[in-house]
Amino acid sequence: MIEVYIDGASAGDPGRSGAGIFIKTGKGPALSYSVPLGVMSNHEAEYSSLLHALKICHDKGYTVVSFRTDSLAVEKAVDKRFAKDKRYEPLLSEALDLIDTFELFFIKWIPSKQNKTADELARKAIQMNAEGR
């Protein structure tokens, strides 16, 4: 099973944002991604990290994935297939469409201290925004 750790971060709310994605495949080295997201809210960055990770997994042909996030809002929205805040419905809808393409998909909330690598990658992506990359 593929383990995917995701995190979104913003320097301000809204502010420059980034997504961090860390994927353990069980074969070979882990994959790391820092994705600059432009200016958005912290919650938008969390949902965007989910979307980017889903797209990466889909493109790589992974069929069984287990996601870990320190965003309780994202975990609950995906689990219930409902976003409390209507602003995030389009992001959640896009994510659910991708989720439905996997044979098995799991998402689990984890404490921030267990998500340090994804957090570091997200903060690196914020800096990439600042540098215009």
N, C-alpha and C positions, 0 to 999 in steps of 0.2 A: 504494500500500500504506500502511496505517495503521501508524505506529510508536508503540508504547506503552512508556513507561518507568515502572517500578514500584519502590517501596521500602516496607518496613515498618520501624518503629523503636519501641523501647521505652525508657522512662526507668526502668531496673531490669529485672531478668529473673527473675520477671515484674514488670511495672510498667505505668504508663499508656502506652498504645500508640497509634500512628497509622499510617495508610497514605497514601502519596503517589503520585499518578498523574498523569503528564504525557503527553498524547496529541498527536502531530503528524499532522494529517490531510492535509497537502499543499494544502488549500484553506482559506484564511482563517487566523485566529489559532489557535494551539495551545490545547488545553483543559487546565486544571489543576484537580486535586481534592485536598483534604485531608480525610481521613475519620478522625474519632476512633473508636478501637476499644475503649475501656475498658481493663481490666487483662488482660494476657496476656503470654506469653513473646515474645522477639524472633522466634523461628522462626514462631510462630503469627501474628505481625504480618506477616511476609513472605508467608506463604500467604494471609492475609486480603487483603493488597494485591493479590495475583494475582486472587483471587475478585471483589473489588470492580471491578477493571479489566475483567475478563471480562464482568461483568454490564453495565457501562457500554457496552462495545463491542457487546454483543448487543442492548441496548436501542436503540442508535443505528443498528442495522442494518448495521454493518460486517461484511464477509464474509471479507476478507483482512487479517490482522493479524500484525504482527511485534512480539513483546514483548522488552524488554530488562530484565534484573534483575542486581543485584550480589550476589544470594544464590545461591551455587553449589548449596546444598541444594535450593532450589526448582527451579532449572534442571535439575538431574540427576533429581529426582523426576518432573517433568513429562516429560522426555525418555525416561526408562525406564518411566514410568507405574507407579512403585513408590516408596513412602516407606520408607526404612530404619527410621525411628522410627514405631512403630505409632500414636503419639499424633496424628500428622498425616495418617493414612490417610483419615479422614472429610473433611478439608479438600481433600486431593488428589483424592479421588473426586468431590467436587462440582465441582472445577475441571475435571477431565477430562470430565465430562458436558457442561459448557459448551464446552470446547475442541472437542469433537466436533460442535458445531453450526456451526462455521465452515467455509467452503470450504477455506481455507488458514490454518494457524496455525503460527507459528514462535516459538521462544523461544531467546534467546541470553544467555549470561553476559557482563557487561561489568564492568570495574573500577569501583570506587566513584567515582573521579574523573570518570568519564563519566556518572554518574548523579546529579549534584549537584542538579538541579532536583527530581527525585522525592524525594531525601533531604530537601531543604528543606521540601517540601510535607508529608512525613511528620512532621517535627519540629514544624511548625505545627499539625498535627492533634493531637499530644501536648499542646500548649498549650491547644488547644480542649477537650480532656478536662478539663484542670485548671480551666478557666474554666466548666465545666458546660454547654458548648454541645453 
